[in-house]
Amino acid sequence: SSGLVKGVPSIGVIQPPTNIQTEHELYDVIVVGAGYCGLTAARDAALSGLKVLLLEARDRIGGRSWSSNIEGYPFEMGGTWVSWGQPHRSRMITFAINFFEEAYSTGRLSYAFNTPVASINDDGSGVQAIARDGRIFKASRLISAIPMNILKDVTFSPPLAAGKLDASTTEHVNKCVKVHAEVRDRDLRSWSGITYPNNSLMYAIGDGTTPSGNTHIVAFGGQHNHMQPEKDIDKTMDALKTLTPMDIERVVFHNWADDEFAKGAWFFSPPGLVTEHLEDLRAPQGNMYFANSDWAVGWRSFIDGAIEEGTRAALAVKRDLDRSRSQHL
């Protein structure tokens, strides 16, 4: 009834947005991206004794996991559910809460949010990350926690390896739209429904009760018959009601396909991409390391896989720097 309002609040916004005192600092490692993968890499690197700079394009931590709270109810705009079978799940639940306690308290973590990286240069002796606003940050090593679909949007020098570039240009195919609905129908709390192929929303479930006693519905739409709720909210509400009749009080959504820092939701491979390019995506390139849930070995595309990848990259950088420095003793 109040109309469409732009801007979903986030509990992951960091204030102040930066703690950098000088741009002339030389870091041991720059981590690009503050999703679960980048956060894990930054934390593990800082705890291992490395001087770390974390750069993030958004104003918040979480990446494709985005926690909001509206009138006392949590709306998860991105990654949400965890499983007992995921080995890193206990770290997953506590990680964001303890982020600054674990990483920032070491005194070795610097960070800058609202800082999209335009280009990354590796001259053999070190790495430069150049922000869109022209600021230049320097380090001995760099960990790119950038999702596969937007790797191609960053200019690399030397150029991104052919296999990485081909994978990013191909893109994974998950162009999901995630839509939350708060509805007055309490009997939908245990409901689930599927409509395919004609409806813009393909799948939905009842997923809890809001403080006002309403039912929380989560629905998903894919690339087929793709919808853009921000451009036609009436169509979105019709799609929800096509799943099952419901009395809608509130709709909350994010279009991950049109998010410039994601260009898609969780990883879903087209035929052949993983077979041809998994090792390409996981391979380091000079002084640059690449980590993301999109190419995790375990829970690929899950938050657990992001944590796995961040740990792998931080350990690889630590070992690389220790080896390099011991050779110069």
C-alpha positions as CSV (number, residue, x, y, z in Angstrom):
1,S,0.0,0.0,0.0
2,S,3.0,2.3,0.6
3,G,4.4,1.7,-2.9
4,L,7.8,0.6,-4.1
5,V,10.7,1.9,-2.0
6,K,14.3,1.5,-3.2
7,G,17.0,0.3,-0.8
8,V,16.8,-2.8,1.4
9,P,18.6,-2.1,4.7
10,S,21.5,-4.3,5.6
11,I,22.9,-5.3,9.0
12,G,26.3,-5.9,7.3
13,V,27.1,-2.2,6.7
14,I,30.5,-1.3,8.2
15,Q,31.0,2.1,9.8
16,P,33.3,3.9,9.3
17,P,33.6,2.7,5.7
18,T,37.4,2.8,5.9
19,N,40.2,2.8,8.4
20,I,43.0,3.5,5.9
21,Q,45.3,6.3,7.2
22,T,47.6,6.5,4.2
23,E,47.5,5.2,0.6
24,H,51.2,4.7,0.5
25,E,51.2,1.6,2.7
26,L,52.7,-1.6,1.3
27,Y,50.6,-4.6,2.4
28,D,51.5,-8.3,2.5
29,V,48.2,-9.1,0.7
30,I,45.2,-7.3,-0.7
31,V,41.9,-9.1,-0.6
32,V,39.4,-8.0,-3.2
33,G,35.8,-8.7,-2.1
34,A,34.2,-9.0,1.3
35,G,31.8,-11.8,0.8
36,Y,32.3,-14.9,3.0
37,C,35.3,-16.0,0.9
38,G,37.1,-12.7,1.1
39,L,36.2,-12.2,4.8
40,T,37.7,-15.7,5.5
41,A,40.8,-15.0,3.5
42,A,41.3,-11.6,5.2
43,R,40.7,-13.0,8.7
44,D,43.0,-16.1,8.2
45,A,45.7,-14.0,6.7
46,A,45.6,-11.4,9.5
47,L,45.6,-14.1,12.1
48,S,48.7,-15.7,10.5
49,G,50.6,-12.5,10.9
50,L,50.2,-10.9,7.5
51,K,49.3,-7.2,7.0
52,V,46.0,-7.2,5.1
53,L,44.0,-4.7,3.1
54,L,40.4,-5.7,2.4
55,L,38.7,-3.9,-0.5
56,E,35.0,-4.1,-1.2
57,A,32.8,-2.5,-3.8
58,R,29.7,-2.4,-1.7
59,D,29.1,-0.7,1.6
60,R,28.7,-4.0,3.5
61,I,30.2,-7.4,4.1
62,G,28.5,-10.5,2.8
63,G,28.7,-10.4,-1.0
64,R,25.9,-12.6,-2.3
65,S,24.8,-13.2,1.3
66,W,22.9,-10.2,2.4
67,S,21.1,-10.0,5.8
68,S,18.4,-7.4,6.3
69,N,16.1,-6.7,9.3
70,I,12.8,-5.0,8.6
71,E,10.5,-4.4,11.6
72,G,12.1,-7.0,13.7
73,Y,12.2,-9.8,11.1
74,P,15.3,-11.1,9.2
75,F,15.1,-11.1,5.4
76,E,18.0,-12.9,3.8
77,M,18.4,-11.5,0.3
78,G,21.1,-13.9,-0.7
79,G,22.6,-17.1,0.7
80,T,20.5,-18.4,3.5
81,W,20.2,-22.0,4.4
82,V,22.9,-24.3,5.9
83,S,23.1,-28.0,6.3
84,W,24.4,-30.3,9.0
85,G,26.5,-31.9,6.2
86,Q,28.6,-28.8,5.6
87,P,31.9,-29.0,7.4
88,H,32.4,-25.2,7.9
89,R,28.8,-24.5,9.1
90,S,29.8,-23.6,12.6
91,R,32.3,-21.0,11.3
92,M,29.6,-19.8,8.9
93,I,27.1,-18.9,11.5
94,T,29.5,-17.0,13.7
95,F,31.9,-15.5,11.2
96,A,30.3,-12.3,10.3
97,I,29.5,-11.5,13.9
98,N,33.1,-12.1,14.9
99,F,34.6,-10.4,11.9
100,F,36.1,-7.4,13.5
101,E,36.8,-9.2,16.8
102,E,38.9,-11.8,15.0
103,A,40.5,-9.8,12.1
104,Y,40.4,-6.1,13.0
105,S,41.6,-6.7,16.6
106,T,44.9,-8.2,15.3
107,G,45.9,-4.6,14.3
108,R,46.9,-6.0,10.9
109,L,43.6,-5.4,9.0
110,S,42.9,-2.3,6.9
111,Y,39.7,-2.0,4.9
112,A,37.9,0.2,2.5
113,F,34.2,-0.2,1.5
114,N,32.5,1.6,-1.4
115,T,35.8,0.9,-3.3
116,P,35.2,-0.9,-6.6
117,V,38.4,-2.2,-8.1
118,A,38.8,-1.2,-11.8
119,S,42.2,-2.9,-12.5
120,I,44.8,-5.1,-11.0
121,N,48.4,-5.0,-12.1
122,D,51.2,-7.5,-11.4
123,D,54.6,-6.3,-12.3
124,G,56.4,-9.4,-10.9
125,S,57.7,-7.8,-7.8
126,G,54.2,-7.0,-6.4
127,V,50.6,-6.1,-7.1
128,Q,48.6,-2.9,-7.5
129,A,44.9,-2.7,-7.1
130,I,43.5,0.5,-8.7
131,A,40.1,1.7,-7.6
132,R,37.6,3.3,-9.9
133,D,38.3,6.6,-8.2
134,G,42.0,6.4,-9.1
135,R,43.4,5.4,-5.7
136,I,46.2,2.9,-5.9
137,F,46.9,0.2,-3.3
138,K,50.0,-1.9,-3.2
139,A,50.8,-5.3,-1.8
140,S,53.2,-8.3,-2.3
141,R,50.3,-10.6,-3.1
142,L,46.6,-10.3,-4.0
143,I,43.6,-12.6,-3.4
144,S,40.7,-12.0,-5.8
145,A,37.5,-13.1,-4.2
146,I,35.5,-11.7,-7.2
147,P,32.7,-13.9,-8.5
148,M,33.3,-15.6,-11.8
149,N,30.7,-13.7,-13.8
150,I,32.4,-10.3,-13.1
151,L,36.0,-11.3,-13.3
152,K,36.0,-10.2,-17.0
153,D,34.9,-6.7,-15.9
154,V,38.2,-6.0,-14.1
155,T,41.2,-5.1,-16.2
156,F,44.2,-7.4,-15.4
157,S,47.8,-6.7,-16.4
158,P,49.2,-9.1,-17.5
159,P,45.8,-10.1,-19.0
160,L,43.7,-12.6,-17.2
161,A,44.7,-16.2,-18.2
162,A,42.7,-17.5,-21.1
163,G,40.9,-20.2,-19.2
164,K,39.7,-17.8,-16.5
165,L,38.6,-15.2,-19.0
166,D,36.7,-17.8,-21.1
167,A,34.9,-19.0,-18.0
168,S,33.9,-15.5,-17.0
169,T,32.8,-14.6,-20.5
170,T,30.7,-17.8,-20.7
171,E,29.2,-17.0,-17.3
172,H,27.3,-19.4,-15.0
173,V,23.6,-19.4,-15.8
174,N,21.9,-18.7,-12.5
175,K,20.1,-15.3,-13.1
176,C,17.9,-15.8,-10.1
177,V,15.5,-13.2,-8.6
178,K,14.8,-13.8,-5.0
179,V,11.5,-12.4,-3.7
180,H,10.2,-12.4,-0.1
181,A,6.5,-11.9,0.6
182,E,4.9,-11.2,4.0
183,V,1.4,-12.5,3.7
184,R,-1.6,-12.6,6.0
185,D,-2.4,-16.2,5.3
186,R,-1.1,-18.1,8.4
187,D,-2.0,-21.5,6.9
188,L,0.8,-21.0,4.3
189,R,3.6,-21.4,6.9
190,S,4.0,-25.1,5.9
191,W,3.2,-24.6,2.2
192,S,5.5,-25.0,-0.8
193,G,4.7,-24.7,-4.5
194,I,6.1,-25.0,-8.0
195,T,4.9,-23.5,-11.2
196,Y,6.8,-24.1,-14.5
197,P,7.3,-23.0,-17.2
198,N,4.7,-20.2,-17.6
199,N,5.0,-18.3,-14.4
200,S,7.9,-15.8,-13.7
201,L,8.4,-17.3,-10.2
202,M,9.1,-21.0,-10.3
203,Y,9.3,-22.1,-6.7
204,A,8.3,-20.8,-3.3
205,I,8.0,-22.0,0.3
206,G,6.6,-20.8,3.6
207,D,9.6,-20.0,5.8
208,G,8.6,-18.6,9.2
209,T,6.3,-16.3,11.0
210,T,6.9,-12.5,11.3
211,P,6.5,-10.6,14.6
212,S,3.1,-9.5,13.4
213,G,2.0,-13.1,13.1
214,N,2.1,-13.1,9.3
215,T,3.6,-15.8,7.1
216,H,7.0,-15.3,5.4
217,I,7.1,-16.7,1.9
218,V,10.4,-17.0,-0.1
219,A,10.1,-17.3,-3.9
220,F,12.6,-17.7,-6.7
221,G,12.5,-16.8,-10.4
222,G,15.0,-17.9,-13.0
223,Q,16.4,-16.8,-16.3
224,H,13.6,-18.5,-18.2
225,N,10.7,-15.9,-18.3
226,H,13.0,-13.6,-16.3
227,M,11.3,-11.0,-14.2
228,Q,12.5,-7.6,-13.0
229,P,10.5,-6.7,-9.9
230,E,12.0,-3.2,-9.7
231,K,10.5,-2.4,-13.0
232,D,7.1,-4.0,-12.6
233,I,6.1,-4.7,-9.0
234,D,2.5,-5.5,-10.1
235,K,3.8,-8.4,-12.3
236,T,5.8,-9.6,-9.3
237,M,2.7,-9.7,-7.1
238,D,0.7,-11.4,-9.8
239,A,3.5,-14.1,-10.1
240,L,3.3,-14.7,-6.3
241,K,-0.5,-15.1,-6.5
242,T,-0.2,-17.5,-9.4
243,L,1.8,-19.8,-7.2
244,T,-1.1,-19.9,-4.7
245,P,-3.7,-17.3,-3.7
246,M,-2.3,-15.1,-0.9
247,D,-3.0,-11.8,0.8
248,I,0.2,-9.8,0.4
249,E,1.2,-7.2,2.9
250,R,4.8,-6.6,1.9
251,V,7.2,-7.7,-0.8
252,V,11.0,-7.5,-0.4
253,F,13.4,-8.5,-3.2
254,H,16.8,-8.2,-4.9
255,N,17.5,-8.8,-8.6
256,W,20.9,-10.6,-8.5
257,A,21.0,-10.8,-12.3
258,D,21.2,-7.0,-12.5
259,D,23.5,-6.5,-9.6
260,E,26.7,-5.1,-11.2
261,F,28.9,-6.8,-8.5
262,A,27.4,-10.3,-9.0
263,K,25.6,-10.6,-12.4
264,G,23.9,-13.7,-11.1
265,A,23.1,-15.6,-7.9
266,W,24.7,-18.8,-6.7
267,F,26.8,-20.7,-9.2
268,F,25.0,-23.0,-11.6
269,S,27.2,-24.3,-14.4
270,P,26.3,-24.5,-18.1
271,P,27.3,-27.8,-19.7
272,G,31.1,-28.2,-19.9
273,L,32.2,-25.1,-18.0
274,V,33.4,-26.9,-14.9
275,T,34.9,-29.8,-16.9
276,E,36.9,-27.4,-19.0
277,H,37.8,-24.6,-16.6
278,L,37.7,-25.7,-12.9
279,E,41.5,-26.0,-12.7
280,D,41.9,-22.8,-14.6
281,L,39.8,-20.8,-12.2
282,R,41.6,-22.3,-9.1
283,A,45.1,-21.7,-10.4
284,P,47.2,-18.7,-9.2
285,Q,48.5,-16.3,-11.7
286,G,51.8,-14.7,-10.9
287,N,51.4,-12.9,-7.5
288,M,47.6,-13.2,-7.7
289,Y,45.4,-15.9,-6.2
290,F,41.8,-16.6,-7.1
291,A,39.2,-17.8,-4.6
292,N,35.4,-18.0,-4.7
293,S,32.6,-20.4,-3.9
294,D,32.0,-20.6,-7.7
295,W,34.9,-23.0,-8.0
296,A,35.1,-24.6,-4.6
297,V,35.9,-28.3,-4.5
298,G,33.4,-29.1,-1.7
299,W,30.2,-27.2,-1.4
300,R,30.5,-25.3,-4.6
301,S,28.2,-22.2,-4.8
302,F,27.4,-22.5,-1.1
303,I,28.5,-20.2,1.8
304,D,30.4,-23.2,3.1
305,G,32.3,-23.4,-0.2
306,A,33.2,-19.7,0.0
307,I,34.7,-20.3,3.5
308,E,36.7,-23.3,2.1
309,E,38.1,-21.2,-0.7
310,G,39.0,-18.3,1.5
311,T,40.9,-20.6,3.8
312,R,42.7,-22.2,0.9
313,A,43.8,-18.9,-0.6
314,A,45.0,-17.4,2.7
315,L,47.1,-20.5,3.4
316,A,48.6,-20.5,-0.1
317,V,49.6,-16.8,0.2
318,K,51.1,-17.3,3.6
319,R,53.2,-20.2,2.4
320,D,54.2,-18.4,-0.7
321,L,55.4,-15.3,1.2
322,D,57.2,-17.4,3.8
323,R,59.0,-19.3,1.1
324,S,59.9,-16.1,-0.8
325,R,61.2,-14.4,2.3
326,S,63.2,-17.3,3.5
327,Q,65.0,-17.4,0.1
328,H,66.2,-13.8,0.7
329,L,67.6,-14.5,4.2
